[in-house]
Amino acid sequence: EINQLSSPSTSAIASSENELISSDDDDEFEISYKLIVKTVEGSSLLAKWFKESVSAINEFLSSIHDKIVMLTKDDTLVSTDYSIAFKTQREAGASTQLADVQDFIKFKAESIKLAEKNTNVKIYITIVKSTQIKQKNLINIICY
């Protein structure tokens, strides 16, 4: 089971975010990762390897979202329907959440170090909201 670490408070992020974004956000880096999607029912879809160049968290999260939609064949998914966490192939213990700029900067630094050591990164997607629930809610809204 993958445990997620809570991300830093938004006030802590806000205080250092401007410095970090200006120095790190424009540097593009190449990442090779294994994307693993766990459904609401608890089953995992077949994992898939991806390789891409990214520079900003929004670009990367958008790319991951597109891949999740492709793998699940569910175009109704939105970013609040799942959580994203990462960890190295050989790392034991909890994975780290990938949700904001601070997480992305840490992810980027670790990914660059790991690429030099030929160690792979795994990105875990845990879907927390079912499409069936969304469809049921939509039906309830339409019926009222």
C-alpha positions, 0 to 999 in steps of 0.5 A: 500500500502506498502512503502519502505524505501530507504536503507543506502548509500553503503559507510555508509554500507561499513564503518560498514559492517566488524564489523557487519558481524563478530559479527552477521553473524554466529549466526543462528536464527529461523524465522517464517514469512508470505510471501506475493507476489504482482504481476506486475498486482497488485494482490496478490497471496495467502500468505504462512507461512514459518519457517526456520533457517538462519544465513546470508543474502545470504542464506535467500535471496536465500531461499526467491527467491526459495519460490517466484519461487515456489509460482509464478511458474515462474522459469525465475524470478531473484532477480532484478525482485522484491523487498523485504520488511518486517514489523511486523504484528501489525506495521502501516506505511512503511515497511523496505526494505531487500536488503543488510547486514545492512537491514538484521542485523536490520531484524534479531534483530527485528525478534528475539525480535518479536519471544519473544513477539509472534508477526509475521513478514510479508515479502512483495515481489513486482514483478516489471518486468513482465515475458511477458516483458522478453519473448518479449525482448527475442523474439526481441533479437532472431529476430534481 
